């Protein structure tokens, strides 16, 4: 994987966050492949480690800003749940019930962005 210039990385991350905010406002989840297809700044394959890194950075920044984790909106086609990386973003401990944790985070995202 070639290294991206910091400006390009920031542009991709900003676009991805904008897409996720729009999804949150609509009350919708999105699959990894759908999210990648919506990006215009760059092509990112939905199995790319770059996608995980971008979502992790977005989730970390949202949590640091006191907002719910936007990456909760991004799910796998088969399971309709986020991948394992999601559960490592904000929790420093093992999550006993991933389904309940994810649903709680998803509800917080929808509630936060509903009126904005």
C-alpha positions as CSV (number, residue, x, y, z in Angstrom):
1,X,0.0,0.0,0.0
2,X,1.5,3.3,-1.1
3,X,1.7,6.0,1.5
4,X,-0.7,8.9,0.9
5,X,0.3,12.5,1.4
6,X,-1.2,13.9,4.7
7,X,-3.4,16.4,2.7
8,X,-4.9,13.6,0.6
9,X,-5.4,11.4,3.7
10,X,-7.2,14.3,5.5
11,X,-9.4,14.9,2.4
12,X,-10.4,11.2,2.2
13,X,-11.1,11.1,6.0
14,X,-13.2,14.4,5.8
15,X,-15.2,13.0,2.9
16,X,-15.8,9.7,4.7
17,X,-16.9,11.6,7.8
18,X,-19.3,13.7,5.7
19,X,-20.8,10.6,4.2
20,X,-21.3,9.0,7.6
21,X,-22.9,12.2,9.0
22,X,-25.3,12.2,6.1
23,X,-26.2,8.5,6.8
24,X,-26.7,9.3,10.5
25,X,-29.0,12.2,9.6
26,X,-31.0,9.8,7.4
27,X,-31.1,7.1,10.1
28,X,-29.3,4.6,7.9
29,X,-26.5,2.1,8.2
30,X,-24.1,1.5,5.3
31,X,-22.0,-1.6,4.4
32,X,-18.2,-1.3,4.0
33,X,-18.5,-1.8,0.2
34,X,-21.3,0.8,-0.1
35,X,-19.3,3.3,1.9
36,X,-16.2,2.8,-0.3
37,X,-18.4,3.2,-3.5
38,X,-19.7,6.5,-2.2
39,X,-16.2,8.1,-1.9
40,X,-15.1,10.3,-4.7
41,X,-11.8,11.6,-3.3
42,X,-10.1,8.2,-3.7
43,X,-10.8,4.5,-4.4
44,X,-10.5,2.4,-1.3
45,X,-11.2,-1.3,-1.4
46,X,-13.6,-2.4,1.4
47,X,-11.1,-5.0,2.6
48,X,-8.2,-2.5,2.7
49,X,-6.5,-1.9,6.0
50,X,-6.7,1.8,5.0
51,X,-10.4,1.6,5.5
52,X,-10.0,0.3,9.0
53,X,-7.5,3.0,9.8
54,X,-9.7,5.7,8.5
55,X,-12.7,4.5,10.4
56,X,-10.6,4.1,13.6
57,X,-9.3,7.7,13.2
58,X,-12.8,9.0,12.6
59,X,-14.2,7.1,15.6
60,X,-11.4,8.2,17.9
61,X,-11.8,11.9,16.9
62,X,-15.6,11.7,17.4
63,X,-15.2,10.2,20.8
64,X,-12.6,12.8,21.8
65,X,-15.0,15.6,20.7
66,X,-17.7,14.1,22.9
67,X,-19.8,12.9,19.9
68,X,-20.9,9.3,19.4
69,X,-18.9,7.0,17.1
70,X,-19.9,7.4,13.5
71,X,-18.2,4.2,12.5
72,X,-21.1,2.4,14.2
73,X,-23.0,3.0,11.0
74,X,-20.7,0.8,8.9
75,X,-21.5,-2.9,8.8
76,X,-20.6,-6.0,7.0
77,X,-23.0,-7.3,4.4
78,X,-23.4,-10.8,5.9
79,X,-23.6,-10.1,9.6
80,X,-25.1,-6.6,9.4
81,X,-22.7,-5.7,12.3
82,X,-19.4,-3.8,12.4
83,X,-16.2,-5.7,12.1
84,X,-13.9,-6.4,15.1
85,X,-12.0,-3.2,14.7
86,X,-15.1,-1.2,15.7
87,X,-15.1,-2.8,19.1
88,X,-11.5,-1.6,19.8
89,X,-12.0,2.1,18.9
90,X,-13.3,3.4,22.2
91,X,-13.3,0.6,24.6
92,X,-10.2,-0.3,26.6
93,X,-11.8,-3.5,27.8
94,X,-13.4,-6.6,26.5
95,X,-17.0,-6.1,25.5
96,X,-19.3,-8.8,27.0
97,X,-22.1,-8.3,24.5
98,X,-20.9,-6.9,21.2
99,X,-24.5,-6.8,19.7
100,X,-25.8,-4.7,22.7
101,X,-22.8,-2.4,22.7
102,X,-23.1,-1.8,18.9
103,X,-26.8,-1.2,19.2
104,X,-26.2,1.3,22.0
105,X,-23.6,3.1,20.0
106,X,-25.8,3.1,16.9
107,X,-28.7,4.6,18.9
108,X,-26.5,7.3,20.2
109,X,-25.3,8.2,16.7
110,X,-28.9,8.4,15.4
111,X,-30.1,10.4,18.4
112,X,-27.2,12.9,18.1
113,X,-27.4,13.6,14.4
114,X,-31.3,13.4,14.1
115,X,-31.9,17.1,14.6
116,X,-28.7,18.5,13.2
